[in-house]
Amino acid sequence: MSKVYRQSAPLRAEIESTAVPLGAVALWNLGQAGVLVKGAASRGANVPTIAVDPYLTRSIEVNDPTTEFVREYDPPLQPEDLSLVDVVLLTHHHDDHMDLATISQLHRASSTTRFVLPAPHAHLLLACGVAEEALVLARAEEPIQVGEVEIVPVAAAHTAYETDAAGDHLYLGYVMRIGGVCIYHSGDTVITDALVQTMRGIRPQIALLPINGGDYARSKRGIVGNMTAREAIDFAVDIGVDLMMPNHYDMFPNNRDNPSHLVDYLFHEHRDLKFHMSAVGERFVYFP
């Protein structure tokens, strides 16, 4: 039984051919925390297509055949398929988010694609052959302008805030303002008072949040936790989002929580919050 709604050439063709209406955005689920975002391009406007945390290989299990992190389905796209993307946002250095195999193959296929990543991790991409001019170093709260899109990095705590000697955060989320739509991709994080205050001020319309949680058994095996489904819903309500989209629950059987818990909690406590649980390879078009 396939676990992917659309993949390979048909998915790439759909992404390329989708004409996003003005005032809307289209999002494609790439699996795990990966998403591709395309905005509306009015005449003469430079609205880049953006991917966040694409893990499109099996590099984790190839590099370590003993790993428990074995992906449950094939990648919906090949790395070179992302040559249609102008910008790749990378939230942190864990392999399912900053996959050097995906990044290096994409860079060889498209020298014009730019990679936005936490400043402390630039050496990782340089070491795998990515040209320095292709890197954009991200620091929390310092906006990055790419064409008509503003990108604001937001510090993330996975499960605590960590900085390097220069004070730059190792874990980031990203706020994307695309054609009047504000999207927040949290990366891997737990909820902190500082994050709540920051995001209350921003009030994104869409929040893409992890729901795999964490527990003692996984922590003992070195698996770093995230917010739970219930925490993600409460957080989305607290910061005033219009639509919550869960992620980080579908790829690895050893590091997930049942997404039905999210639906159950929404039904009983927050029926007024919109949510959408995307199939891998599915296109979802959001109108405010």
C-alpha positions, 0 to 999 in steps of 0.5 A, a space after each residue: 500500500 502506497 503511503 504517498 499521495 503523489 510523487 516523482 514526475 507527476 508531483 514536480 509537474 504539478 508544482 511547476 504548473 500550479 498558478 497560485 491565486 493572488 492572496 493565497 499560498 500553495 503548500 506541498 507536504 514532503 514528509 517528516 518536517 519537509 514542506 514546499 511553499 509557492 506564492 502568487 506571482 503578479 506581473 513583474 514580482 519576484 516571489 520565490 518558491 521555498 522548501 523547508 527541511 527537505 529530507 529526500 534520500 535514505 542517507 540516515 540508514 545508508 550512512 548507518 545501517 544499524 540505525 533505528 531511523 528507517 524511513 517508512 516510505 520512499 521520498 516523494 521527489 528526488 533532490 534534483 527535482 527541487 531545482 525548481 525551488 529558489 530558496 531552501 530553509 534549514 532549521 537545524 543540523 539533524 539529518 532529517 532536517 539538514 540532509 547533506 545528501 539532498 542538499 549537495 545533489 540539489 546544489 549540483 543540479 541548481 547553482 542558483 538555489 540559496 540555502 538559509 541555515 543557522 549561522 553555526 552550521 555553515 561549515 557543514 554545507 561547505 564541507 559537502 561542496 556547497 559554494 559559499 555564495 549559495 549560503 545565507 546565514 540566519 540569526 534569530 530575529 534578523 529578517 532576510 529579504 528574498 525577492 518579495 518574501 520576508 523571512 524571519 528566523 525565530 529561536 527554537 528550543 529542541 529541547 532547550 535553547 542552544 547557542 554557539 560562542 558567538 551567541 547564534 542559535 543552533 535551532 531555528 524556526 522561520 516566519 515567511 511573509 508571502 503575498 500577504 500570508 504569514 506562515 510559521 514553520 517552527 522546526 523542532 522545538 518545545 514551547 517556551 514563554 519566550 516563543 509564545 511571546 514572540 509568536 503572539 506578536 507575529 500572529 501567523 495565519 498558518 503554523 506548521 508544528 511538530 506533534 511527535 512529542 517525547 518521552 523517557 524511553 526515547 530520551 534514553 536513546 538520544 532522541 530529542 523531543 518536541 511538542 506533543 499534539 496537545 501542546 501544539 494545539 494549545 500553542 496554535 490557539 494561544 498565538 492566534 493562528 487561523 490554520 494549524 498543520 501538524 508535521 514530524 509524525 509520519 516518517 519514522 515509526 520509532 519517533 512518532 505519536 498517533 495523530 488521532 490524538 490531535 484530532 480528538 483533542 481538537 474535537 473536545 477542546 478547540 473545535 473553532 481551530 482549523 487544521 489540515 493533515 496533509 498526505 505526503 505529496 499532497 497540494 493544499 491551497 490556503 486562502 485567508 
